[in-house]
Structures are given as C-alpha cells and as structure tokens.
Amino acid sequence: MFGSDVLEVAMGIMFVYFVLALICSAISEWISSLVSLRARTLEASLQNLLNGKSSGDPDFAKIVYAHPLIRALHTSGKPSYIPSQTFVTALLDTLTVVADVDRSSSPPTHRNFRDAIAKLPQGNLQHALLVHFDEAEKDLAKARINIEQWYDHVMDRTSGWYKRRAQIIIVVLAFLSSVALNADTLAIAGSLHRGAVLRSAVTAVAAREVGNVATASGNTTSLSQVRQIQDDINGLDLPMGWSSSRAFPTTVWEWLSKVTGILLTTAAVSLGAPFWFDMLNKITNLRLSGDVKR
C-alpha cells in the first residue's frame, strides 16, 4: 500500500490537472459555441450524405435544411442536432416536392416515394434509399424505420468527428494553459514531495472542492465554482506561474526537465475534467478509508 505522503502528492497533482481541465473545458465550449462547431459538423455530414458529386445535382442538403420542420429547430444559423424522425419526415417530404408527386388527393404511398427516389440522380443517396425501400417490401412504416436507423448510424459517425475536433481544441488549450501558467508536473511533484505543509494544504483544498462539486452537480461545475477553485489554488504556494522569484531554466537539463513537465501536464489535462474528478474521488475515498499506512 502506498504511504500517505505519496498518496497526497498524487492527489495534489491530480487536483492541478482537474482545475486546468475545467478551465480548458470551459474555453473549449465557448470556442465551439462561437464557431458553431456542432452545427457545422452536422451540416458537413449531411452535405456528404445527401448531395451528389456532380455539379448539376440538386443541393438536397440545402433543400432539407430549408424545410419548415428543420427551420423550427433553430432561431438563427443552423441546428446542431436533428432528431431522426424529423429528418426522415423532412427528407421524404422534400422528395415528393422535387419529384412533383401529387399530394392533393391522398398521402404519398410506398410506391409514390419509390418512384420519386428512382427519379433522383444516380449516386449514393439514390442507391441507399432504394435499398431501404426495397427491403421494406412495400411497407412504408418499415421503410421509414430503415432510413431512421441509417441516419442514426451516420449521426454516430458525426458525433465521432465532432469529438475528435473538440479533442484537438482541448489538446491545444491544454498546452497553451500549461505554458502560460508554467504548470510543470515535475516541479509541482517535487514541491509537494518536499513540503509537508504545502502537501497538507493542497490535499485539504482538493478534498473540499471535489466534495463541493460532487454535492452540487456530479462532475460538472458552474462558473462561480470554477472561479472559487481558481482562487483556492492561487492561494497555495505551488510552483506555478512565470515570475521573477522563479528563475527561468538556464541549462540544457533544466530546459529538458521544464519541457517534459509541461508536456506531461498537457497530456494529463487533455484527458478531461471528468476523468480527473473520478480519480480524485477514488483517491479521496482511499485516504478516508484509513487503509493508508502512516
């Protein structure tokens, strides 16, 4: 079993990671909202799904986005999420308009939609829709379900694309914040290991703030909570920040240590606040269990 000193050093480092990850997450969400990252990723996915490769093919993505059901999902810009049932209804309704299907006497049937799809330019969209309608065997309800499932699979891939793009933003922010705050894992670990008073102060703040977050909202935090945590960590004598009291590295070894420490922090912060919140909860419970040797 780890000794209490080692466990407290680990807890202090994890707390720093947690705070930086919270800050990066907040900035990342702000950037994503500012550039409409979710909406743009969804639009790019639907462009790829609905539009043909030929310049003469109709812009189905644009037509579907203009459908009243889709426009009702947002007040400005483009929607960041479209439910599968709404998408299928808008798509099939668009097909009847493009194919000029007569809807004056009765709702379109499976055959009406099948004929409308056959009039589309040859390509991936036409082929996929024909497969789903033919597999339904003249059952329009089943054909709708087939297309909804197809759309859901596409949205799963879209979600993956968004997460990868968002993760790139997080990694960049983690590196920039680590450099800006001089958050050197090796230096922080060294200070915590050497200073019993600092170690106790950091672990006390970490346990209190993680408990506050858990009580308030699980592993999420409000802006006021983030500011409070920042104030608490700023009040600790951790070796962070660039100041005259902390000399810049002068030797190759010192620079190598500094770069390594900052890159370690970057990699750790990139794992995200939920990860470090869970780790802190586990290590806090371990300390409170009384299983740690003293």
Backbone as numpy.savetxt, mean C-alpha at the origin, in Angstrom:
# Nx Ny Nz CAx CAy CAz Cx Cy Cz
17.57 -18.14 26.57 16.72 -16.94 26.57 17.61 -15.69 26.57
17.20 -14.72 25.81 17.95 -13.47 25.77 17.97 -12.80 27.14
19.05 -12.09 27.42 19.08 -11.25 28.60 18.24 -10.03 28.39
17.87 -9.38 29.51 16.99 -8.22 29.42 17.64 -7.07 28.66
18.97 -6.90 28.79 19.65 -5.81 28.09 19.53 -5.96 26.58
19.76 -7.17 26.12 19.67 -7.44 24.67 18.25 -7.20 24.18
17.29 -7.65 24.97 15.89 -7.49 24.58 15.49 -6.01 24.54
15.98 -5.24 25.48 15.66 -3.82 25.52 16.34 -3.05 24.39
17.56 -3.45 24.02 18.21 -2.85 22.86 17.38 -3.11 21.60
16.94 -4.36 21.44 16.12 -4.71 20.28 14.82 -3.92 20.27
14.22 -3.78 21.45 12.96 -3.04 21.55 13.15 -1.58 21.19
14.25 -0.99 21.63 14.53 0.41 21.31 14.71 0.63 19.81
15.46 -0.27 19.18 15.68 -0.15 17.73 14.37 -0.33 16.97
13.57 -1.32 17.40 12.28 -1.55 16.74 11.36 -0.35 16.88
11.44 0.33 18.02 10.60 1.51 18.22 10.99 2.62 17.25
12.29 2.80 17.03 12.75 3.79 16.05 12.24 3.42 14.66
12.34 2.15 14.31 11.83 1.70 13.02 10.33 1.98 12.90
9.60 1.72 13.96 8.14 1.91 13.97 7.78 3.37 13.73
8.48 4.27 14.44 8.20 5.70 14.29 8.51 6.17 12.86
9.67 5.78 12.34 10.03 6.19 10.98 9.06 5.60 9.96
8.64 4.36 10.17 7.70 3.73 9.25 6.35 4.45 9.27
5.92 4.90 10.45 4.68 5.67 10.55 4.78 6.95 9.73
5.90 7.64 9.87 6.09 8.90 9.15 6.09 8.64 7.64
6.84 7.62 7.21 6.91 7.31 5.78 5.55 6.89 5.24
4.80 6.14 6.03 3.47 5.70 5.60 2.55 6.89 5.40
2.59 7.84 6.34 1.74 9.03 6.23 2.10 9.85 4.99
3.40 10.02 4.74 3.84 10.79 3.57 3.49 10.04 2.29
3.64 8.71 2.31 3.32 7.91 1.13 1.85 8.01 0.77
0.98 7.95 1.78 -0.45 8.09 1.53 -0.77 9.47 0.96
-0.10 10.49 1.47 -0.32 11.84 0.96 0.11 11.95 -0.49
1.27 11.38 -0.82 1.76 11.42 -2.20 0.82 10.64 -3.11
0.41 9.45 -2.67 -0.49 8.62 -3.48 -1.80 9.35 -3.76
-2.31 10.04 -2.74 -3.54 10.81 -2.91 -3.32 12.00 -3.84
-2.17 12.65 -3.68 -1.88 13.83 -4.49 -1.80 13.50 -5.97
-1.18 12.39 -6.30 -1.01 12.00 -7.72 -2.08 11.01 -8.17
-3.07 10.74 -7.30 -4.17 9.80 -7.62 -3.61 8.46 -8.09
-2.69 7.90 -7.31 -2.00 6.68 -7.73 -2.95 5.51 -7.90
-3.89 5.34 -6.95 -4.84 4.23 -7.08 -5.70 4.37 -8.33
-6.22 5.58 -8.54 -7.09 5.82 -9.69 -6.32 5.65 -11.00
-5.09 6.12 -11.05 -4.30 6.00 -12.27 -3.91 4.56 -12.54
-3.64 3.80 -11.50 -3.31 2.38 -11.68 -4.52 1.62 -12.20
-5.71 1.93 -11.64 -6.94 1.29 -12.10 -7.22 1.66 -13.56
-7.05 2.92 -13.90 -7.31 3.37 -15.27 -6.37 2.67 -16.25
-5.09 2.56 -15.91 -4.13 1.90 -16.79 -4.50 0.43 -16.99
-4.98 -0.21 -15.92 -5.37 -1.61 -16.01 -6.58 -1.79 -16.92
-7.57 -0.88 -16.79 -8.77 -0.99 -17.63 -8.47 -0.61 -19.08
-7.55 0.32 -19.27 -7.13 0.63 -20.64 -6.55 -0.61 -21.30
-5.73 -1.33 -20.58 -5.11 -2.55 -21.10 -6.15 -3.65 -21.32
-7.16 -3.68 -20.45 -8.19 -4.72 -20.53 -9.17 -4.49 -21.67
-9.57 -3.23 -21.86 -10.70 -2.95 -22.75 -10.32 -2.48 -24.14
-9.19 -1.85 -24.29 -8.85 -1.24 -25.57 -8.00 -2.14 -26.44
-8.28 -2.08 -27.75 -7.51 -2.86 -28.70 -6.18 -2.21 -29.02
-5.38 -2.91 -29.81 -4.04 -2.42 -30.15 -4.05 -1.49 -31.36
-5.10 -1.61 -32.19 -5.16 -0.79 -33.40 -5.63 0.62 -33.07
-5.06 1.60 -33.76 -5.44 2.99 -33.52 -6.88 3.27 -33.93
-7.45 2.41 -34.77 -8.82 2.62 -35.22 -9.87 2.00 -34.32
-9.44 1.23 -33.33 -10.39 0.58 -32.42 -11.03 1.61 -31.49
-12.29 1.39 -31.13 -12.95 2.34 -30.21 -12.29 2.33 -28.83
-12.31 3.48 -28.20 -11.74 3.62 -26.86 -12.79 3.20 -25.84
-12.89 1.87 -25.63 -13.92 1.36 -24.73 -13.70 1.81 -23.30
-12.44 1.93 -22.89 -12.17 2.37 -21.52 -12.76 3.76 -21.29
-12.58 4.65 -22.25 -13.12 6.01 -22.13 -14.64 5.98 -22.09
-15.25 5.13 -22.94 -16.71 5.05 -23.00 -17.27 4.49 -21.69
-16.62 3.43 -21.17 -17.08 2.84 -19.92 -16.93 3.82 -18.76
-15.81 4.56 -18.74 -15.60 5.55 -17.68 -16.66 6.65 -17.73
-17.18 6.92 -18.93 -18.20 7.97 -19.08 -19.60 7.47 -18.72
-19.75 6.17 -18.47 -21.06 5.62 -18.14 -21.54 6.22 -16.81
-22.83 6.54 -16.71 -23.36 7.15 -15.48 -23.08 6.34 -14.21
-23.09 5.01 -14.31 -22.83 4.19 -13.14 -21.39 4.38 -12.63
-20.46 4.57 -13.55 -19.06 4.77 -13.18 -18.84 6.20 -12.71
-19.44 7.15 -13.40 -19.28 8.56 -13.01 -19.86 8.82 -11.64
-20.86 8.03 -11.24 -21.46 8.22 -9.92 -20.54 7.80 -8.78
-19.45 7.11 -9.10 -18.53 6.62 -8.07 -17.52 7.68 -7.63
-17.47 8.81 -8.32 -16.50 9.84 -7.96 -17.07 11.21 -8.29
-16.59 12.21 -7.60 -17.04 13.58 -7.83 -16.12 14.34 -8.75
-14.85 13.95 -8.78 -13.88 14.59 -9.67 -12.79 13.58 -10.00
-12.14 13.78 -11.12 -11.09 12.85 -11.51 -11.65 11.50 -11.91
-10.93 10.45 -11.59 -11.33 9.08 -11.91 -11.49 8.28 -10.62
-12.36 7.26 -10.62 -12.55 6.46 -9.40 -11.32 5.62 -9.10
-11.09 5.35 -7.83 -9.96 4.51 -7.43 -10.40 3.05 -7.25
-11.73 2.82 -7.29 -12.25 1.46 -7.15 -13.59 1.37 -7.86
-13.80 0.28 -8.60 -15.06 0.03 -9.28 -15.53 -1.37 -8.91
-16.68 -1.52 -8.23 -17.18 -2.86 -7.89 -17.41 -3.69 -9.15
-17.24 -4.99 -9.03 -17.35 -5.86 -10.20 -18.73 -5.82 -10.83
-19.80 -5.81 -10.02 -21.15 -5.78 -10.58 -21.39 -4.48 -11.34
-20.90 -3.37 -10.79 -21.06 -2.08 -11.46 -20.30 -2.07 -12.78
-19.08 -2.60 -12.78 -18.28 -2.64 -14.00 -18.96 -3.46 -15.09
-19.46 -4.66 -14.73 -20.07 -5.54 -15.73 -21.33 -4.91 -16.29
-22.15 -4.31 -15.44 -23.36 -3.65 -15.92 -23.02 -2.52 -16.89
-22.03 -1.70 -16.53 -21.63 -0.59 -17.40 -21.04 -1.11 -18.71
-20.23 -2.17 -18.65 -19.61 -2.72 -19.85 -20.66 -3.29 -20.80
-21.59 -4.09 -20.27 -22.61 -4.69 -21.14 -23.53 -3.63 -21.72
-23.85 -2.61 -20.91 -24.69 -1.53 -21.42 -23.96 -0.77 -22.51
-22.67 -0.59 -22.36 -21.86 0.09 -23.39 -21.85 -0.73 -24.67
-21.78 -2.05 -24.54 -21.79 -2.90 -25.73 -23.07 -2.73 -26.53
-24.21 -2.63 -25.84 -25.48 -2.48 -26.55 -25.54 -1.14 -27.27
-24.90 -0.12 -26.70 -24.89 1.20 -27.34 -24.00 1.17 -28.56
-22.80 0.61 -28.41 -21.84 0.57 -29.52 -22.38 -0.28 -30.66
-23.03 -1.40 -30.32 -23.55 -2.30 -31.35 -24.95 -1.91 -31.81
-25.50 -0.81 -31.25 -26.81 -0.30 -31.62 -27.90 -1.37 -31.45
-27.92 -2.00 -30.27 -28.93 -3.02 -29.97 -30.24 -2.31 -29.59
-31.32 -2.75 -30.17 -32.64 -2.15 -29.90 -33.11 -2.57 -28.51
-33.29 -1.60 -27.62 -33.73 -1.89 -26.25 -35.11 -1.29 -25.98
-35.81 -0.88 -27.04 -37.09 -0.19 -26.85 -38.19 -1.13 -26.38
-38.15 -2.41 -26.80 -39.25 -3.33 -26.48 -38.97 -4.20 -25.27
-37.74 -4.69 -25.12 -37.43 -5.60 -24.02 -35.94 -5.52 -23.71
-35.56 -5.97 -22.51 -34.13 -5.96 -22.16 -33.34 -6.88 -23.08
-32.07 -6.55 -23.33 -31.24 -7.41 -24.19 -31.12 -8.82 -23.61
-31.10 -9.79 -24.50 -30.96 -11.18 -24.10 -29.51 -11.63 -24.25
-29.27 -12.87 -23.88 -27.93 -13.46 -24.07 -27.53 -13.37 -25.53
-28.45 -13.66 -26.42 -28.16 -13.61 -27.86 -27.85 -12.19 -28.31
-28.58 -11.19 -27.81 -28.30 -9.80 -28.16 -26.87 -9.41 -27.79
-26.49 -9.76 -26.56 -25.13 -9.43 -26.11 -24.09 -10.21 -26.92
-24.40 -11.48 -27.20 -23.45 -12.32 -27.97 -23.24 -11.74 -29.36
-24.30 -11.26 -29.98 -24.19 -10.64 -31.31 -23.42 -9.32 -31.23
-23.65 -8.56 -30.14 -22.94 -7.29 -29.97 -21.44 -7.52 -29.81
-21.08 -8.55 -29.06 -19.66 -8.87 -28.86 -19.02 -9.28 -30.18
-19.76 -10.02 -31.00 -19.23 -10.47 -32.28 -18.89 -9.31 -33.21
-19.53 -8.16 -32.99 -19.28 -6.98 -33.82 -18.05 -6.18 -33.36
-17.50 -6.53 -32.21 -16.31 -5.82 -31.73 -15.12 -6.12 -32.61
-14.13 -5.22 -32.63 -12.88 -5.51 -33.35 -12.23 -6.76 -32.76
-11.66 -7.59 -33.62 -11.01 -8.80 -33.14 -9.85 -8.44 -32.23
-9.79 -9.10 -31.10 -8.73 -8.81 -30.14 -9.00 -9.52 -28.82
-8.23 -9.19 -27.81 -8.33 -9.87 -26.53 -9.69 -9.68 -25.87
-10.24 -8.45 -25.95 -11.52 -8.18 -25.31 -12.62 -9.02 -25.93
-12.72 -9.00 -27.27 -13.75 -9.78 -27.94 -13.60 -11.26 -27.62
-12.36 -11.75 -27.68 -12.14 -13.17 -27.45 -12.54 -13.57 -26.03
-12.15 -12.76 -25.03 -12.46 -13.08 -23.64 -13.97 -13.07 -23.40
-14.67 -12.06 -23.92 -16.12 -11.97 -23.71 -16.85 -13.11 -24.41
-16.40 -13.48 -25.61 -17.03 -14.61 -26.31 -16.85 -15.90 -25.52
-15.68 -16.10 -24.96 -15.44 -17.31 -24.16 -16.39 -17.35 -22.97
-16.54 -16.23 -22.27 -17.39 -16.19 -21.08 -18.86 -16.38 -21.45
-19.31 -15.80 -22.56 -20.71 -15.95 -22.96 -20.98 -17.36 -23.48
-20.06 -17.91 -24.25 -20.26 -19.26 -24.79 -20.23 -20.30 -23.68
-19.38 -20.09 -22.67 -19.29 -21.03 -21.55 -20.57 -21.01 -20.72
-21.28 -19.88 -20.75 -22.53 -19.75 -19.98 -23.70 -20.48 -20.62
-23.56 -20.89 -21.88 -24.60 -21.66 -22.58 -25.97 -20.98 -22.53
-26.02 -19.77 -23.05 -27.26 -18.99 -23.20 -27.87 -18.53 -21.87
-27.12 -18.69 -20.78 -27.59 -18.23 -19.47 -26.92 -16.88 -19.20
-27.70 -15.79 -19.33 -27.15 -14.44 -19.19 -26.62 -14.20 -17.78
-27.32 -14.70 -16.77 -26.88 -14.50 -15.39 -25.53 -15.16 -15.16
-25.34 -16.36 -15.72 -24.07 -17.05 -15.57 -22.96 -16.32 -16.32
-23.32 -15.78 -17.49 -22.33 -15.01 -18.27 -21.86 -13.80 -17.48
-22.78 -13.13 -16.80 -22.40 -11.98 -15.97 -21.45 -12.41 -14.85
-21.76 -13.55 -14.23 -20.89 -14.04 -13.15 -19.50 -14.35 -13.68
-19.44 -14.96 -14.87 -18.15 -15.27 -15.49 -17.32 -14.00 -15.70
-17.97 -12.94 -16.19 -17.25 -11.70 -16.46 -16.85 -11.02 -15.15
-17.71 -11.10 -14.14 -17.36 -10.53 -12.83 -16.13 -11.21 -12.25
-16.07 -12.54 -12.37 -14.91 -13.27 -11.86 -13.65 -12.92 -12.65
-13.81 -12.76 -13.96 -12.68 -12.36 -14.81 -12.18 -10.97 -14.39
-13.11 -10.07 -14.16 -12.74 -8.72 -13.72 -12.06 -8.75 -12.35
-12.56 -9.58 -11.44 -11.96 -9.68 -10.11 -10.51 -10.17 -10.20
-10.25 -11.12 -11.11 -8.87 -11.59 -11.29 -7.97 -10.46 -11.79
-8.51 -9.67 -12.70 -7.75 -8.53 -13.22 -7.48 -7.53 -12.10
-8.48 -7.30 -11.24 -8.31 -6.36 -10.13 -7.29 -6.87 -9.11
-7.19 -8.19 -8.96 -6.16 -8.74 -8.07 -4.78 -8.39 -8.59
-4.59 -8.50 -9.90 -3.30 -8.12 -10.49 -3.08 -6.61 -10.37
-4.15 -5.84 -10.55 -4.05 -4.38 -10.42 -3.64 -3.99 -9.01
-4.21 -4.68 -8.03 -3.83 -4.42 -6.63 -2.36 -4.72 -6.41
-1.87 -5.77 -7.04 -0.45 -6.09 -6.94 0.42 -5.02 -7.55
-0.01 -4.49 -8.70 0.75 -3.40 -9.34 0.78 -2.18 -8.45
-0.36 -1.85 -7.84 -0.41 -0.68 -6.96 0.51 -0.86 -5.76
0.47 -2.05 -5.16 1.31 -2.29 -3.98 2.78 -2.19 -4.32
3.17 -2.67 -5.51 4.58 -2.57 -5.90 4.98 -1.12 -6.11
4.10 -0.33 -6.72 4.41 1.09 -6.90 4.46 1.82 -5.56
3.51 1.50 -4.69 3.50 2.13 -3.37 4.72 1.73 -2.57
5.17 0.48 -2.74 6.35 0.01 -2.01 7.60 0.74 -2.47
7.68 1.06 -3.75 8.82 1.84 -4.24 8.86 3.20 -3.57
7.68 3.83 -3.44 7.61 5.13 -2.77 8.07 5.00 -1.32
7.62 3.92 -0.64 8.00 3.71 0.75 9.51 3.53 0.89
10.12 2.77 0.00 11.57 2.54 0.07 12.33 3.85 -0.11
11.90 4.64 -1.09 12.56 5.93 -1.32 12.41 6.83 -0.10
11.19 6.89 0.46 10.96 7.72 1.65 11.75 7.20 2.85
11.84 5.87 2.97 12.61 5.29 4.07 14.08 5.70 3.98
14.62 5.68 2.78 16.02 6.08 2.60 16.22 7.57 2.89
15.33 8.40 2.34 15.46 9.84 2.53 15.31 10.22 4.00
14.35 9.61 4.68 14.15 9.93 6.10 15.31 9.42 6.94
15.86 8.27 6.59 17.00 7.73 7.33 18.22 8.64 7.20
18.43 9.15 5.99 19.55 10.06 5.76 19.29 11.40 6.45
18.08 11.94 6.26 17.77 13.26 6.82 17.86 13.28 8.34
17.45 12.17 8.96 17.44 12.11 10.43 18.69 11.43 10.99
19.60 11.04 10.08 20.81 10.34 10.52 20.43 9.13 11.39
19.46 8.37 10.91 18.97 7.21 11.65 19.85 6.01 11.32
20.94 5.90 12.04 21.96 4.87 11.83 21.71 3.73 12.81
21.28 2.59 12.30 20.97 1.46 13.17 22.16 1.06 14.04
23.36 1.04 13.47 24.53 0.62 14.24 24.83 1.60 15.38
24.72 2.91 15.08 24.98 3.91 16.12 23.92 3.86 17.21
22.66 3.69 16.82 21.57 3.62 17.79 21.73 2.38 18.68
22.05 1.25 18.05 22.24 0.02 18.82 23.40 0.17 19.80
24.47 0.80 19.36 25.62 1.00 20.23 25.28 1.87 21.43
24.56 2.95 21.21 24.18 3.85 22.31 23.25 3.15 23.30
22.31 2.39 22.79 21.39 1.67 23.66 22.13 0.60 24.47
23.08 -0.05 23.84 23.83 -1.10 24.53 24.70 -0.52 25.66
25.27 0.66 25.42 26.18 1.25 26.41 25.45 2.01 27.52
24.25 2.53 27.20 23.56 3.40 28.16 22.35 2.76 28.80
22.48 2.36 30.04 21.36 1.72 30.74 20.20 2.69 30.94
20.52 3.95 31.26 19.48 4.96 31.48 18.71 5.22 30.18
19.45 5.39 29.07 18.82 5.61 27.77 17.98 4.41 27.38
18.50 3.24 27.61 17.79 2.00 27.26 16.46 1.91 28.01
16.48 2.20 29.28 15.27 2.15 30.08 14.25 3.20 29.64
14.76 4.40 29.31 13.86 5.47 28.88 13.19 5.13 27.56
13.97 4.61 26.62 13.43 4.29 25.29 12.40 3.17 25.39
12.74 2.11 26.15 11.80 0.99 26.26 10.52 1.40 26.99
10.63 2.31 27.95 9.43 2.78 28.64 8.52 3.55 27.70
9.14 4.45 26.90 8.35 5.22 25.93 7.74 4.29 24.88
8.54 3.33 24.41 8.06 2.39 23.40 6.86 1.60 23.91
6.97 1.06 25.12 5.88 0.27 25.69 4.62 1.10 25.87
4.80 2.35 26.33 3.64 3.23 26.55 2.96 3.59 25.24
3.74 3.99 24.24 3.14 4.45 22.98 2.52 3.30 22.19
3.17 2.14 22.19 2.58 1.00 21.50 1.28 0.59 22.19
1.27 0.67 23.52 0.03 0.39 24.24 -1.07 1.38 23.90
-0.70 2.65 23.76 -1.68 3.68 23.40 -2.26 3.43 22.01
-1.38 3.07 21.07 -1.83 2.79 19.70 -2.74 1.58 19.69
-2.36 0.53 20.41 -3.16 -0.70 20.44 -4.55 -0.43 21.04
-4.59 0.39 22.09 -5.87 0.71 22.73 -6.75 1.56 21.83
-6.11 2.48 21.09 -6.89 3.42 20.27 -7.41 2.79 19.00
-6.52 2.14 18.24 -6.98 1.72 16.89 -6.15 0.60 16.30
-5.77 -0.36 17.05 -5.01 -1.46 16.48 -3.64 -1.00 16.07
-3.26 -1.25 14.81 -1.93 -0.86 14.35 -1.97 0.37 13.46
-3.03 1.17 13.60 -3.10 2.43 12.88 -3.04 3.57 13.88
-2.67 4.73 13.39 -2.54 5.88 14.29 -3.13 7.12 13.66
-3.57 8.03 14.52 -4.03 9.32 14.05 -2.84 10.26 13.92
-3.08 11.42 13.27 -2.01 12.40 13.10 -1.53 12.91 14.45
-2.45 13.11 15.39 -2.06 13.61 16.71 -1.20 12.58 17.44
-1.52 11.28 17.26 -0.71 10.24 17.88 0.70 10.21 17.30
0.80 10.37 15.98 2.12 10.40 15.34 2.95 11.55 15.89
2.33 12.71 16.03 3.05 13.87 16.56 3.50 13.64 18.00
2.64 12.99 18.80 3.00 12.71 20.19 4.18 11.76 20.26
4.15 10.72 19.41 5.26 9.77 19.38 6.54 10.45 18.93
6.44 11.34 17.93 7.61 12.09 17.48 8.18 12.94 18.62
7.29 13.61 19.35 7.75 14.45 20.47 8.46 13.61 21.52
7.91 12.41 21.79 8.52 11.54 22.78 9.92 11.09 22.35
10.04 10.69 21.10 11.34 10.19 20.64 12.35 11.33 20.52
11.85 12.54 20.21 12.76 13.70 20.15 13.31 14.05 21.53
12.54 13.70 22.58 12.98 13.99 23.93 14.01 13.01 24.46
14.26 11.95 23.72 15.25 10.96 24.13 16.61 11.32 23.55
17.64 10.91 24.23 19.01 11.25 23.80 19.57 10.19 22.86
18.80 9.90 21.79 19.26 8.94 20.80 20.24 9.62 19.84
21.21 8.89 19.33 22.20 9.47 18.41 21.62 9.66 17.01
20.65 10.56 16.90 19.99 10.82 15.62 20.08 12.30 15.31
20.07 12.63 14.03 20.15 14.02 13.61 21.58 14.41 13.27
21.68 15.42 12.44 23.00 15.94 12.05 23.22 17.25 12.82
24.16 17.25 13.73 24.42 18.44 14.52 25.92 18.56 14.79
26.31 19.72 15.28 27.72 19.96 15.56 28.23 19.08 16.68
27.32 18.61 17.54 27.74 17.76 18.65 28.06 16.34 18.20
27.62 16.00 16.99 27.91 14.67 16.46 28.78 14.84 15.21
30.02 14.50 15.34 30.97 14.72 14.25 30.64 13.84 13.05
30.84 14.39 11.87 30.66 13.61 10.66 31.77 12.56 10.57
31.49 11.45 9.90 32.54 10.44 9.72 33.76 11.05 9.02
34.91 10.62 9.41 36.15 11.16 8.82 37.00 10.09 8.15
36.86 8.86 8.59 37.65 7.78 8.01 36.79 6.91 7.11
37.46 6.11 6.32 36.75 5.19 5.43 35.89 4.23 6.25
36.45 3.74 7.36 35.71 2.81 8.20 34.46 3.47 8.79
34.62 4.70 9.25 33.47 5.40 9.82 32.38 5.63 8.78
32.78 6.01 7.57 31.80 6.21 6.50 31.11 4.88 6.13
31.91 3.82 6.08 31.34 2.51 5.76 30.33 2.09 6.81
30.68 2.33 8.09 29.75 2.02 9.19 28.49 2.86 9.09
28.66 4.16 8.79 27.50 5.06 8.68 26.58 4.65 7.54
27.13 4.37 6.39 26.32 3.97 5.23 25.60 2.65 5.52
26.33 1.71 6.12 25.72 0.42 6.45 24.56 0.60 7.42
24.77 1.43 8.46 23.72 1.66 9.44 22.49 2.29 8.84
22.68 3.26 7.94 21.54 3.93 7.31 20.81 2.99 6.35
21.56 2.16 5.63 20.92 1.20 4.73 20.15 0.14 5.51
20.66 -0.26 6.66 19.93 -1.20 7.52 18.61 -0.58 7.98
18.67 0.69 8.35 17.45 1.39 8.77 16.46 1.48 7.61
16.97 1.81 6.43 16.11 1.91 5.24 15.38 0.60 4.98
16.14 -0.51 5.00 15.54 -1.82 4.74 14.50 -2.16 5.79
14.80 -1.85 7.05 13.87 -2.18 8.13 12.60 -1.34 8.05
12.74 -0.04 7.84 11.58 0.86 7.77 10.69 0.49 6.58
11.29 -0.02 5.51 10.52 -0.40 4.33 9.55 -1.55 4.60
9.75 -2.27 5.69 8.84 -3.36 6.04 7.48 -2.85 6.50
7.42 -1.58 6.90 6.14 -0.96 7.23 5.83 -0.92 8.72
5.00 0.05 9.10 4.63 0.23 10.51 3.87 -0.97 11.08
2.93 -1.60 10.36 2.23 -2.76 10.93 3.18 -3.88 11.35
4.21 -4.11 10.54 5.17 -5.17 10.87 5.87 -4.87 12.20
6.37 -3.63 12.34 7.10 -3.29 13.56 6.17 -3.13 14.76
4.93 -2.76 14.51 3.95 -2.71 15.59 3.74 -4.11 16.18
3.58 -5.10 15.30 3.40 -6.48 15.76 4.63 -6.98 16.49
5.81 -6.67 15.97 7.05 -7.09 16.62 7.19 -6.47 18.00
6.86 -5.18 18.11 6.95 -4.50 19.40 5.95 -5.08 20.40
4.77 -5.41 19.91 3.78 -6.04 20.79 4.30 -7.36 21.35
4.90 -8.15 20.49 5.41 -9.46 20.91 6.55 -9.30 21.92
7.48 -8.40 21.62 8.62 -8.24 22.51 8.21 -7.59 23.84
7.20 -6.71 23.79 6.68 -6.11 25.03 6.02 -7.17 25.90
5.24 -8.04 25.29 4.59 -9.12 26.03 5.62 -10.08 26.61
6.71 -10.29 25.87 7.77 -11.17 26.35 8.43 -10.58 27.58
8.67 -9.27 27.57 9.27 -8.61 28.74 8.34 -8.67 29.94
7.06 -8.49 29.70 6.09 -8.48 30.81 5.81 -9.87 31.35
6.13 -10.89 30.55 5.83 -12.25 30.99 6.72 -12.71 32.13
7.88 -12.01 32.30 8.80 -12.37 33.38 9.70 -13.54 33.03
9.71 -13.90 31.70 10.55 -15.02 31.29 11.98 -14.60 31.00
12.22 -13.26 30.99 13.54 -12.78 30.63 14.44 -12.84 31.84
15.61 -13.36 31.67 16.57 -13.45 32.77 17.10 -12.07 33.09
17.24 -11.79 34.33 17.79 -10.52 34.77 19.03 -10.77 35.62
